[in-house]
Amino acid sequence: MGYKRADDVLPESILKSLQKYVSGETIYVPKRNAGRKKWGSGTGVNEKLRLRNEQILELHRKGIAVKELAQKYYLTEKSIQRILKNMRAKPPMESENSGHGGNKIE
């Protein structure tokens, strides 16, 4: 990533304001949020994790213990508990049965 000289691209009034804070230093100006993609959106990781988390929730509802789920998915028990808590807080997906509810996290 190259850089541009501020005095070539910014109005003088903005340049003077910037110089009050950083003068002679290199700074990074991030893109606006509107142009940024969400983490994992380009690789499909979000979808893979969502599907994995739905599987974890379904298996736990079928009676699989948190400890066993942690071993199966190579995660800590705390991570499994967090996934279960977060999945229960979300509205059910089309593929889930909404009749399940309120099982205790071990």
C-alpha positions in Angstrom: 0.0 0.0 0.0 1.5 3.3 -1.1 0.9 6.6 0.6 -0.2 10.0 -0.6 1.1 13.4 0.5 -1.5 15.1 2.6 -0.8 18.5 1.0 -1.5 16.9 -2.4 -5.0 15.6 -1.5 -6.4 17.6 1.4 -7.7 21.1 1.6 -5.3 23.5 3.4 -7.7 24.0 6.3 -7.9 20.3 7.0 -4.2 19.9 6.6 -3.6 22.7 9.2 -6.0 20.9 11.6 -4.2 17.6 11.2 -0.8 19.2 11.7 -2.0 20.2 15.3 -2.1 16.5 16.1 0.5 14.8 13.8 3.1 16.8 12.0 5.7 15.1 9.9 4.4 11.6 10.9 2.8 8.9 8.8 -0.8 8.1 9.6 -3.3 5.6 8.3 -6.8 6.7 7.4 -9.1 3.7 7.3 -11.9 3.2 4.8 -15.4 4.2 5.7 -17.4 1.3 7.3 -19.9 1.3 4.5 -17.2 0.0 2.1 -15.9 -2.7 4.4 -16.9 -6.3 4.3 -17.7 -8.2 7.5 -15.2 -10.7 8.7 -15.4 -14.0 6.9 -17.9 -12.8 4.3 -15.6 -13.3 1.4 -14.4 -16.8 2.4 -17.7 -18.4 3.6 -16.3 -18.9 7.1 -19.3 -17.3 8.7 -21.6 -19.8 7.1 -19.4 -22.7 8.1 -19.3 -21.6 11.7 -23.1 -21.0 11.8 -23.7 -24.5 10.5 -21.2 -26.0 13.0 -22.9 -24.1 15.9 -26.3 -25.3 14.8 -25.0 -28.8 14.9 -23.6 -28.3 18.3 -26.9 -27.0 19.6 -28.9 -29.8 18.0 -26.5 -32.5 19.5 -26.7 -30.9 22.9 -30.5 -30.9 22.7 -30.3 -34.6 21.9 -28.4 -35.2 25.2 -24.7 -34.9 24.2 -22.7 -33.4 27.1 -20.7 -30.2 26.8 -17.5 -32.1 27.5 -18.1 -34.6 24.7 -19.0 -31.7 22.3 -15.8 -29.9 23.2 -13.8 -33.0 22.4 -15.7 -33.7 19.1 -15.2 -30.1 17.8 -11.8 -29.5 19.3 -13.0 -26.6 21.4 -12.9 -25.8 25.1 -16.0 -26.5 27.3 -16.3 -22.7 27.8 -16.4 -22.2 24.1 -19.2 -24.8 23.7 -21.1 -23.2 26.5 -20.8 -19.7 24.9 -22.0 -21.2 21.5 -25.0 -22.8 23.2 -25.8 -19.5 25.0 -25.5 -17.5 21.8 -27.5 -19.9 19.7 -30.4 -19.9 22.1 -30.5 -16.2 22.2 -30.9 -16.0 18.4 -34.3 -16.5 16.7 -34.6 -20.0 15.3 -33.5 -20.6 11.7 -35.8 -22.2 9.1 -34.0 -25.5 9.5 -34.4 -25.7 13.3 -37.5 -26.9 15.1 -38.8 -24.0 17.2 -40.4 -26.5 19.6 -37.2 -27.1 21.4 -36.4 -24.9 24.3 -34.7 -24.1 27.5 -32.4 -27.1 28.1 -29.8 -26.5 30.8 -26.2 -26.0 29.8 -24.0 -28.4 31.7 
